[in-house]
Amino acid sequence: MSTADVRGRFIWHELLTTDTAGAAAFYPRVVPWRTQPSSMPGYTLWMAGQTQIGGLTALPQEAGGPPPHWLIYVGTPSVDASCLQAQSLGARVLKAPADIPNVGRFAVLSDPQGATFALFTPGSGPPPGPEPLQGGFSWHELATTDVAGAARFYGELFGWRKGRAHDMGAMGTYQIFEHAGNQAGGMCNVQGPSIPPSWLSYVHVADSNRAVTAAKATGGRLMHGPIEVPGGSWIALMMDPQGGAFAVQEAPRPATQPRPATAASAAPRPATAPKPALAPQPTAAPMRAASAAPQPAAAPMKAAPAALPPAAVRKPAKKAAKKKAVKKARKKVARKPRAAKRKSGGRKVARKSARRSARRAAPKKRARSRRG
């Protein structure tokens, strides 16, 4: 790989902290890393498997200096040339270009909106290889005060291209950026005047819930998540015991795997839905800005019918009873003519019988009267 091929690549991630021993004990319990000594005094390497993915060093104790934080290193063919270009675009150099023996050359800058990042040109050693799926950095996200301005700045400096932009309503636009044709990260507005512009990196883990549990058990703080984001990934934003912010991302789970119910904590800064650049995954819509706001409620389950009020129950019963009474009355009315007919017919028969009896008795009565 030539130095030209490193332009715009996220090459290194470095944790600057106030307690290197504490950080070295914390992170391997949360993410699939281990530590390894380096050839430089006071510098420890982060290892994911056999791959060097980052470093750990003490934060300079300066009055008014930055708190513990992760610093991203972005590749460039020439640190010195990129420093000059960045300055012409409005950036500020925080640490002038310097050599790291047998490693490369670097410089630390602040972009026009104030987010810190580093430039890096690899030395003559082996070029940086691809990061592993587990333990590798999967997504990089910039919270800034000017999304459009940041996209222009980094686009000119590193050749990043705008990808899909997502309208987040009152929270502004979430702008995906691409490197070498792949989605590499996103840019969004900072959520609050007290939150400084900054970069946030996501680490691939096998189980986001396990990572959160381990972090909380070892002094870390959960800021948001775990939460499922569009595309099926699960993310969680945390702070290590010294205050360094980082995030984890779990690949989409199988459809048959149950989704654990997780409650999102209030986040002082937003979190996002990462889309890994190393492994093809379903597109994940941005969520960093959205996660700071209340999440939409899940579709409610279909409720069982509530008990009807007594009046509603009586109404159909009363109607049925009335219908039955009407039917009975109709039958009664229908029976009355027949009964009357039978009754009337009976009287007629009785009268006829009486007349016949009278006619039969009349001759006998006349005969008796003659004899008498």
Secondary structure by P-SEA (a helix, b strand, c coil): cccccccccccbbbbbcccaaaaaacccccccbbbbbcccccbbbbbccccccccccccccccccccbbbbbbbbbccaaaaaaaaaaabbbbccccccccccccbbbbbccccccbbbbbbccccccccccccccccbbbbbcccaaaaaaaaaaaccccccbbbbccccccbbbbbcccccccccccccccccccbbbbbbbbccaaaaaaaaaaabbbbcccccccccbbbbbbbbccccccbbbbbccccccccccbbbbccccbbbbbccccccccccccccaaaaacccccccccccccccccaaaaaaaaaaaaaaaaaaaaaaaaaaaaaaaaaaaaaaaaaaaaaaaaaaaaaaaaaaaaaac
